[in-house]
């Protein structure tokens, strides 16, 4: 039991489960827009279970798929699988358990969430192989996180409203943009081993401009979302704060200086998602 617990803890550290904060606030935003306020505790609880389980399955599967690639990359060689801290069998078992928990959670919500669960799993697991196929894998990662608000809407309503897809598009562009920036760290390695990415295809300076355009696109989508749902000044203030945080994110890194990439990637993006949710939630609750 001690060994099982230790391996589980190492796995959770490997997949950085705490970074569920990236997509979870957007899922909660979708749920609140669908409910016109807070959904029931039961629905809210199962949405959170599904979010954490899906992300855990996707990240652990990604580490399995990339184990050999990680071993060859100096930046990732000390991850648990290439370093031998975890076995492939244990991580594969963790993936299976996470998938089972996700499907069970979907079944506890409504029929449509259960029927669409395989589609969601296909999206979040397929990303692991996209760098072998296309330079635009960043957008597939964006879609994997971007389906969260639409999935949460379905969890609450049992149907899909096309308006919420605008938030899915916004999250897709947001995640795609910061993943393009993050991939700049592996520019030389990706070129040497033939992996695809925007930096590898176009160079780091061009990748920065592509990421900026994606983030401008995200902000435009968020403004459109405000109009579609008739949200007010509180929510618009949230969008303005997101814009400021994105500007700051791009100001602390440059094509010639990637030293603060972790701060830009992990810290600021976590803050962005939470800030957006808090202000939209406040606007929805004030208007209720």
C-alpha positions in Angstrom: 0.0 0.0 0.0 2.8 2.4 0.8 4.4 1.7 -2.6 1.0 2.3 -4.3 0.5 5.5 -2.5 4.0 6.7 -3.3 3.6 5.9 -7.0 0.2 7.7 -7.1 1.7 10.8 -5.5 4.6 10.8 -8.0 2.1 10.3 -10.8 0.0 13.3 -9.6 3.2 15.4 -9.4 4.2 14.2 -12.9 0.9 15.3 -14.5 0.8 18.5 -12.4 -2.8 17.8 -11.5 -3.0 21.2 -9.8 -2.9 22.8 -13.3 -6.5 21.7 -13.7 -7.0 25.3 -12.8 -6.3 26.2 -16.4 -9.6 24.8 -17.8 -11.7 24.2 -14.7 -12.7 27.9 -14.2 -13.8 28.1 -17.9 -15.9 24.9 -17.3 -17.5 26.5 -14.3 -18.2 29.7 -16.3 -20.0 27.5 -18.9 -22.0 25.9 -16.1 -23.0 29.2 -14.6 -24.0 30.7 -17.9 -26.1 27.6 -18.6 -27.8 27.7 -15.2 -28.1 31.4 -15.0 -26.4 31.2 -11.6 -24.9 28.4 -9.6 -25.9 24.9 -10.8 -26.9 22.4 -8.2 -24.2 21.0 -5.9 -24.7 17.6 -7.4 -24.1 18.8 -11.0 -21.3 21.0 -9.9 -19.5 18.2 -8.1 -19.7 15.8 -11.1 -18.5 18.5 -13.5 -15.4 18.9 -11.3 -14.9 15.1 -11.1 -15.1 14.8 -14.9 -12.8 17.7 -15.5 -10.1 16.5 -13.1 -10.4 12.9 -14.3 -10.3 13.8 -18.0 -7.2 16.0 -17.6 -5.5 13.4 -15.4 -6.1 10.7 -18.1 -4.9 13.0 -20.9 -1.7 14.1 -19.1 -0.7 10.6 -17.9 -1.4 9.3 -21.4 0.7 12.1 -22.9 3.6 11.1 -20.6 3.3 7.5 -21.8 3.2 8.5 -25.4 6.2 10.8 -25.1 8.3 8.8 -22.7 11.0 8.1 -25.3 10.9 11.6 -26.6 11.2 13.0 -23.1 14.2 10.8 -22.5 16.0 12.4 -25.5 15.1 16.0 -24.5 17.4 17.5 -21.9 14.6 19.7 -20.6 12.3 16.7 -19.9 14.8 13.8 -19.3 14.2 13.8 -15.5 10.5 13.3 -15.8 9.2 10.3 -13.8 8.9 7.8 -16.7 12.2 8.4 -18.5 14.0 8.7 -15.1 12.6 5.3 -14.1 10.7 6.6 -11.0 7.5 5.2 -12.4 6.7 2.2 -14.6 4.8 2.3 -17.8 2.4 -0.3 -16.4 1.5 1.8 -13.3 0.9 4.9 -15.4 -1.2 3.0 -17.9 -3.3 1.7 -15.0 -3.7 5.3 -13.8 -5.0 6.3 -17.2 -7.5 3.5 -17.2 -8.8 4.4 -13.7 -9.0 8.1 -14.7 -11.0 7.2 -17.9 -13.3 5.0 -15.9 -13.9 7.8 -13.4 -14.6 10.3 -16.2 -17.1 8.0 -17.9 -18.8 7.3 -14.6 -19.0 11.0 -13.8 -20.5 11.7 -17.3 -23.1 9.0 -16.7 -24.1 10.6 -13.4 -24.8 13.9 -15.2 -27.2 13.1 -18.1 -27.6 10.9 -21.2 -26.0 13.3 -23.6 -22.8 13.8 -21.5 -22.5 10.0 -21.4 -23.0 9.6 -25.2 -20.4 12.4 -25.9 -17.8 11.1 -23.4 -16.0 9.0 -26.0 -15.7 12.0 -28.3 -14.3 14.1 -25.4 -11.8 11.3 -24.6 -10.7 11.0 -28.3 -10.0 14.8 -28.4 -8.0 14.9 -25.1 -6.0 11.7 -25.8 -5.3 12.4 -29.5 -3.3 15.5 -28.7 -0.4 13.3 -27.5 0.4 12.3 -31.1 -0.3 15.5 -32.9 3.3 16.8 -32.8 4.2 13.8 -34.9 1.5 14.9 -37.5 1.1 18.6 -37.7 2.7 21.9 -36.7 -0.7 23.1 -35.4 -0.8 20.6 -32.5 -1.1 23.6 -30.2 -4.7 24.1 -31.5 -5.6 20.5 -30.7 -4.4 21.1 -27.2 -6.5 24.2 -27.2 -9.5 22.2 -28.3 -8.9 19.6 -25.6 -9.2 22.4 -23.0 -11.7 24.5 -24.9 -14.4 21.8 -25.0 -14.7 22.3 -21.2 -17.2 25.1 -21.1 -19.4 23.5 -23.8 -19.3 20.2 -22.0 -20.3 21.9 -18.7 -23.2 23.6 -20.5 -24.3 20.1 -21.7 -23.9 18.8 -18.2 -26.3 21.5 -16.9 -28.8 21.7 -19.7 -28.6 18.3 -21.4 -28.3 20.1 -24.7 -25.9 22.4 -26.5 -26.4 26.1 -27.2 -24.3 27.5 -30.1 -23.5 30.6 -28.1 -21.3 28.7 -25.7 -19.1 27.5 -28.5 -17.7 31.1 -28.7 -16.2 30.5 -25.3 -14.8 27.2 -26.5 -13.2 29.1 -29.4 -11.8 31.7 -27.0 -10.2 29.0 -24.8 -8.8 27.2 -27.9 -7.0 30.3 -29.0 -5.8 31.2 -25.5 -4.3 27.7 -24.9 -3.0 27.5 -28.4 -1.2 30.8 -28.0 0.5 30.0 -24.8 1.4 26.5 -25.9 3.1 28.1 -29.0 5.2 30.2 -26.6 6.0 27.2 -24.4 7.1 25.2 -27.4 9.8 27.8 -28.1 11.9 26.2 -25.4 12.1 23.0 -27.5 12.9 24.7 -30.8 16.3 23.1 -31.3 15.3 19.7 -30.0 12.1 19.6 -32.1 14.1 20.4 -35.3 16.7 17.8 -34.5 14.3 15.0 -34.0 11.7 16.0 -36.6 8.8 16.9 -34.3 6.3 19.5 -35.6 5.5 22.8 -33.9 4.8 26.4 -34.9 8.3 27.5 -33.6 10.0 24.6 -35.4 8.1 25.5 -38.7 8.4 29.2 -38.7 11.1 30.2 -36.2 10.8 31.7 -32.7 10.2 35.4 -33.7 7.3 34.4 -36.0 6.0 32.0 -33.3 5.7 35.0 -30.9 3.7 36.9 -33.4 1.4 33.9 -34.1 0.8 33.6 -30.3 0.0 37.3 -30.0 -2.5 37.0 -32.8 -4.1 34.0 -31.1 -4.5 35.9 -27.9 -6.0 38.9 -29.7 -8.4 36.5 -31.2 -9.2 35.2 -27.8 -10.0 38.7 -26.5 -12.3 39.3 -29.5 -14.1 36.1 -28.8 -14.6 37.0 -25.1 -16.0 40.4 -26.2 -18.5 38.6 -28.5 -19.4 36.3 -25.7 -20.3 39.3 -23.5 -22.7 40.5 -26.2 -24.2 37.1 -26.9 -25.1 36.6 -23.2 -26.0 40.2 -22.4 -23.3 40.4 -19.7 -22.5 43.7 -18.2 -19.8 45.9 -16.8 -18.5 43.5 -14.2 -17.9 40.8 -16.8 -16.4 43.3 -19.2 -14.0 44.4 -16.4 -12.9 40.8 -16.2 -12.2 40.7 -19.9 -10.2 43.9 -19.5 -8.1 42.4 -16.7 -7.5 39.3 -18.8 -6.2 41.6 -21.6 -3.9 43.3 -19.1 -2.6 39.9 -17.9 -2.0 38.7 -21.4 -0.1 41.9 -22.2 2.0 41.4 -19.1 2.6 37.7 -20.0 4.0 38.7 -23.4 6.1 41.5 -21.9 8.1 39.3 -19.6 9.4 37.0 -22.3 10.8 37.6 -25.8 12.3 35.6 -28.6 15.7 36.3 -27.1 14.8 35.7 -23.5 12.7 32.7 -22.4 14.0 32.6 -18.8 10.6 33.6 -17.3 8.6 31.1 -19.4 7.4 29.1 -16.4 6.0 32.3 -14.8 4.3 33.3 -18.0 3.0 29.8 -18.7 2.0 28.4 -15.4 1.4 31.3 -13.0 -0.2 33.9 -15.2 -2.4 31.6 -17.2 -3.8 30.1 -14.0 -4.6 33.6 -12.8 -6.2 34.5 -16.1 -8.7 31.7 -16.0 -9.6 32.3 -12.3 -10.0 36.1 -12.9 -12.3 35.6 -15.9 -14.5 33.1 -14.0 -14.8 35.3 -10.9 -15.9 38.4 -12.8 -18.3 36.6 -15.1 -19.8 34.7 -12.1 -20.2 37.9 -10.2 -22.0 39.5 -13.2 -24.3 36.5 -13.5 -25.1 36.5 -9.8 -25.7 40.2 -9.6 -28.2 40.0 -12.5 -30.0 36.9 -11.2 
